[in-house]
Amino acid sequence: MRFSFTILIFLLLTGCKSTDNATSTTQDAPTVPGKSTAPAPRPIASPFTVLGASVEGDSLKVQLQFGGGFRTHTFTLVSDGVATKSLPRQQPLKLLHDAQGDMGRALIQEQRSFDLTPFRDPSQPKIRLTLDGWPDFLDYTYTP
């Protein structure tokens, strides 16, 4: 019994050794002093609801509803893809909401306004907007 126990211990100890001749197939990324190599954390999207949307001049007016009450919430209008080549062009848009970690329980309704001039097409006087969370098309007419 003692002999088999000794052999078992020997096998466990010798089986756990790593060999110096092993080669690694992954390459370490070069490090830059003062820079972190950890991936940047992805921002967490804060929930909200689009209650209404309309185009007035060069502005997109959006009625929003979201939870919070303790911090200032920021909304950013961004492109949600490339404009189509149809006539009129269709530009998908979406709103990004940063609640700044606000865990308040108040249900807030606000109207926000966003500049549409970056989404103009200089070759056409009209572009049809689609806003993520809003079912209808929004026609943006302007002078090219």
Sequence and secondary structure as in RCSB ss.txt:
>XXXX:A:sequence
MRFSFTILIFLLLTGCKSTDNATSTTQDAPTVPGKSTAPAPRPIASPFTVLGASVEGDSLKVQLQFGGGFRTHTF
TLVSDGVATKSLPRQQPLKLLHDAQGDMGRALIQEQRSFDLTPFRDPSQPKIRLTLDGWPDFLDYTYTP
>XXXX:A:secstr
 HHHHHHHHHHHHHHT   TT   SS      TT   S          EEEEEEEETTEEEEEEEEEESSS  EE
EEEE S   SSSSEEEEEEEEEE TT    EEEEEEEEEE GGG  TT SEEEEEETT  SEEEEE   
